[in-house]
Amino acid sequence: MPRPTYPRDAFDDVPAHGERVGAHRSENPRLRVGVLLAWAALATVLLIGLGAVGTLWVSGRLGGTPSSAPTAAPTSTVTPVLDTSYTVLVLNATGEPDKATLAKDQLVRAGYKPGQISPGEAGSTYPTTTVYYALPEDAAAAAGLAKAVGGAAIAQNDEYQPAGDPEAQQLTLVLGTDRASSPAPTTTP
């Protein structure tokens, strides 16, 4: 079979002075899927980590300083009145289990109805047993509740009020670590 012949062009002649003629094309780089996926995974992990750290930092849960717990403000002398028309939220902030249930039993013996008392666990420990009330006119009932549990500080603070109902008749008893090492004292009304 005869050899095909092609017309002559500029690429057929090699210049004498070493100059290259023509277009030199490199090979197309191959897409390296493994490297691409590794970079995407690394970027995803970094973004999720930064988002989590940022959220913790903004919410105040990142760092060595705990968020400030409400403090008991000094109050004027209030005559305690055991008013059992209030609902009572009991939060165990002692770090020991079952203290809220023991306090509920103590309040039932003092005259509160079991359905009015909601025991639960606090998210962290708190040093001083405190009764919180929302409105100034609730101070006497808060003092009566404090007396019913064997003594506690009282403070006006609406942080523990039911959402959307700032005037609900609710008192909140936060059992502090001052109650952790000994059982809650029993008193009679």
C-alpha positions as a printed Julia matrix, in Angstrom:
189×3 Matrix{Float64}:
   0.0    0.0     0.0
   1.42   3.36   -0.94
   2.17   5.84    1.79
  -0.21   8.78    2.04
   1.26  12.11    1.19
   0.3   15.3     2.88
   0.79  18.8     1.56
   3.84  20.57    2.89
   3.4   23.19    5.61
   5.53  25.27    7.98
   5.97  22.39   10.37
   7.77  20.23    7.86
  10.84  22.44    7.85
  13.01  22.61   10.96
  14.63  26.03   11.3
  18.38  26.08   11.53
  18.73  28.48   14.47
  16.91  26.24   17.02
  13.69  28.15   17.11
  10.65  26.02   17.61
   7.74  26.28   15.27
   4.25  25.16   15.99
   1.79  24.84   18.77
   2.67  22.58   21.64
  -0.25  21.42   23.63
   0.01  19.87   27.08
  -2.11  17.05   28.29
  -5.38  18.05   29.98
  -5.03  17.65   33.73
  -7.23  14.88   35.06
  -9.79  15.71   37.66
  -8.6   14.15   40.88
 -11.83  13.23   42.64
 -10.16  12.02   45.83
  -8.29  15.3    46.37
 -11.42  17.3    45.6
 -13.5   15.29   48.08
 -10.81  15.59   50.77
 -10.73  19.38   50.45
 -14.55  19.55   50.5
 -14.68  17.37   53.65
 -12.03  19.49   55.35
 -13.89  22.7    54.5
 -17.16  21.23   55.79
 -15.63  20.13   59.09
 -14.0   23.54   59.57
 -17.24  25.41   58.86
 -19.27  23.22   61.21
 -16.61  23.54   63.94
 -16.45  27.31   63.59
 -20.25  27.5    63.67
 -20.44  25.41   66.85
 -17.71  27.4    68.6
 -19.31  30.67   67.49
 -22.7   29.59   68.8
 -21.25  28.56   72.15
 -19.33  31.82   72.4
 -22.36  33.98   71.59
 -24.56  32.09   74.05
 -21.96  32.5    76.81
 -21.33  28.79   77.27
 -17.75  28.91   76.04
 -15.04  29.86   78.48
 -14.26  29.45   82.14
 -16.78  31.95   83.51
 -20.3   30.62   84.01
 -23.21  32.8    83.05
 -24.27  34.93   85.95
 -27.08  33.47   87.98
 -29.7   35.83   89.31
 -28.72  37.14   92.7
 -31.01  37.72   95.61
 -31.56  41.45   96.0
 -31.92  42.79   99.5
 -35.57  43.2   100.36
 -37.34  45.07  103.06
 -38.85  43.12  105.91
 -41.91  41.26  104.67
 -44.39  39.44  106.86
 -44.53  35.84  105.59
 -47.94  34.61  104.46
 -48.46  30.98  103.43
 -50.61  31.55  100.34
 -51.38  28.19   98.76
 -53.12  29.75   95.76
 -49.73  30.11   94.03
 -48.22  27.45   91.84
 -44.67  26.56   92.8
 -41.81  25.58   90.51
 -39.12  23.74   92.5
 -35.69  23.57   90.81
 -33.0   21.35   92.26
 -29.69  23.24   91.89
 -27.91  21.28   94.62
 -26.16  18.8    92.36
 -27.74  15.89   94.29
 -30.69  13.91   92.91
 -34.24  13.9    94.33
 -33.97  17.13   96.36
 -36.82  18.74   94.36
 -39.13  15.79   95.12
 -38.27  15.98   98.82
 -39.04  19.71   98.8
 -42.36  19.01   97.03
 -43.31  16.53   99.77
 -42.38  19.12  102.39
 -44.57  21.77  100.7
 -47.51  19.35  100.48
 -47.19  18.79  104.24
 -47.17  22.59  104.69
 -50.53  22.92  102.89
 -49.87  23.2    99.13
 -51.76  20.85   96.8
 -49.57  18.32   94.93
 -50.88  19.54   91.55
 -49.63  23.06   92.26
 -46.0   22.01   92.66
 -43.73  21.16   89.71
 -40.38  19.68   90.78
 -37.48  19.62   88.32
 -33.74  19.75   87.91
 -31.85  23.0    87.31
 -29.26  23.2    84.54
 -26.45  24.03   86.96
 -25.75  24.39   90.66
 -26.6   27.52   92.62
 -25.14  28.43   96.02
 -28.11  29.78   97.98
 -31.65  28.45   98.31
 -33.85  31.27   97.02
 -37.54  31.89   96.35
 -38.13  34.08   93.3
 -41.3   36.08   92.74
 -42.32  38.35   89.84
 -44.44  41.16   91.25
 -43.96  43.24   94.41
 -47.32  42.09   95.77
 -46.03  38.48   95.68
 -43.32  39.18   98.28
 -45.38  38.05  101.29
 -46.28  34.74   99.59
 -42.61  34.25   98.64
 -41.58  34.83  102.25
 -44.24  32.34  103.38
 -42.88  29.74  100.95
 -39.34  30.43  102.17
 -40.47  29.88  105.75
 -42.32  26.68  104.77
 -39.1   25.13  103.45
 -37.17  26.01  106.59
 -35.74  29.33  105.48
 -34.55  30.72  102.16
 -33.67  34.04  100.62
 -36.34  35.78   98.57
 -35.78  37.88   95.47
 -37.95  39.66   92.96
 -37.07  38.4    89.49
 -39.38  37.46   86.61
 -36.85  35.13   84.93
 -38.73  32.02   86.03
 -42.23  33.22   85.16
 -44.18  31.24   82.54
 -43.56  32.61   79.04
 -46.21  35.0    77.86
 -47.82  35.38   81.3
 -45.83  37.86   83.4
 -48.63  38.14   85.96
 -49.11  34.41   86.58
 -49.21  33.56   90.25
 -46.1   31.43   90.34
 -43.27  31.26   92.83
 -39.99  29.55   92.02
 -37.99  27.78   94.69
 -34.37  27.18   93.65
 -32.72  24.72   96.01
 -29.09  25.76   96.36
 -25.98  23.88   97.35
 -26.54  25.09  100.91
 -29.14  22.25  101.0
 -26.9   19.63   99.38
 -25.13  18.09  102.37
 -28.13  17.86  104.68
 -31.76  16.93  104.09
 -34.22  19.79  103.9
 -35.53  20.61  107.38
 -39.14  19.76  108.12
 -41.37  22.37  109.65
 -45.04  22.53  110.45
 -47.15  25.48  109.31
